[in-house]
C-alpha cells in the first residue's frame, strides 16, 4: 500500500502520481489569463480563469492551475472554491474562487459566480444535516428505528432481517443493507422524478430489498439516503412538504445559500450537463428519494456549506453541522474509511504530514463534484463540474495535499491498516449518485 508521502513544497513523489495525467486541452470560455510557475504537462495548455474569479496568492494560483490542467482536461466547465483561515484573523475564513470554461458550450456561456451545478450525492450531506438538527433538538437519536418516523397512517414498512430493524444511524452511514437503488425505480431521465410515495412503499416491500442484515456490513445506498430524506421531511413538518422546501427553510436560507435548491425544471443559471462532451439529460431527482441527490448549487454556496460544516463562522447552525463529521460507524471492511453522517472520514497516517479529512462527492448523468474538509486546518476545497467524465476528486485531493499540509496528531483508528483509502491507493468506490 502506498504511504502517500510527499514533499511539503507541493511536489509529488512517484507513489502519489498514480492518477493518469490528462494531456488534452481544457475547454476554455471567456477568460482572464494568469501566469503560473509550474512546468507544462506535455500536450496540455495552462487553463485560464473566467471573469468573476477571485484568485488567492501566487502559490495557490499555481496549484489550482496545475490541478485543473492535470485532471479536468476536456471538461466543459468547472468552478473551484478554497476556504481557509484569514492570515490577518485566523478566526475568520476567507474564500477564493476560480471559474473555468463554459456552463453552456452552445452559447457559449462562461462559468461564473452565478453558475449552478448539479451536486448529485453531495445532497446527502444536507440530508445528514437535517438529521443532526433533529438530534440536536432532542427529537431523534441515531439508534432510533427508522420505522418510528413513518406516519401511522402510511402504508410503509421499513424492511428488517434476522429480527434487526434499520436505525437512523445505519441509514446515515450506509449500513442499512438497502440496495444501492430500488429495483422498481427503472431507468431513464425521469426515473427518480417519477419515484413517488407509492413506488417507495412498494419497493420497500420487495423481499430482496436488503442485501444483508442491517448494521452488519457497508453498502453505499442512494435508496437508503432517499428514504432518510423522506422520513426527515415528514419529521420536520408532518404532511410531507417537498424535501427541497424543508432544506430551504431549515438550512439554505439561514445560511444565506440563495442559489441552492432542488433542481429546477429550467433555469438559465444551471450549467448544461455533458457526458463525453455531449449534452445529456438533467438530473431530475425530485421524487421521494430527492434526499439522495437532487440539489443544485453554486461553488460560492458550497463554500458556505463547507465552512459551516467545519463549525466555523457565526451562523447558529455551524455547531450542529459540525456534528455530521463525528464518527458514527465503520466503513467498508478492510478500509480505513470511517463514516460520519454522510461524510466519509479518512485518517491521518502516522508517517505522513497530511491531516485527517472528510470527503463527499456527487455524480449525475452529466456532472461530477467533490468536497474535502480538513477540520484540523480549518481548510476546505469544493470542485463542481458539468461533465460526467471529469475528475474533481483528483483536483480536490491534489489541492488538499499541496495547500493544507500542516500535519495532524489525530491517531489512526484501532485496527487501521495505515491506508488512507484514497482512490489511487485502493480504487475509491464511486460514491456519487
Buried (B, 14 or more C-beta within 10 A) or exposed (E): EBBBBBEEEBEBEEBBBEBEBBEEBBBBBBBEEBEBEBEEBEEBEBBBBBEBBBBBEEBBBBBBBBBBBBBBBBBBBBBBBBBBBEEEEEEEBBBBBBBBBBBBBEEBBBBBBEBBBBBBBBBBBBBBBBBBBBBBEEEBEBEBBBBBBBEEEEEBEBBBBEEBBBBBBBBBBBBBBBBEBBEBBEEEEBBBBBBEBEBBBBBBEEEEBBBBBBBEBBBBBBBBBBBBBBBBBBBBEEEBBEBBBBBBEBBBEEBEBEBBBBBBEEEEBBBBBBBEEEBBEBBBBBBBBBBBBBBBBBBBBBBBBBBBBBBBBEBEBBEBBBBBBBBBBBBBEEBBBBBBBBBBBBBBBEEBBBBBBBBBBBBBBBBBBBBBBBBBBBBBBBBBBBBBEBBBBBBBBBBBBBBBBEEBEEEBBEEBEEBBBBBBBBEBBEBBB
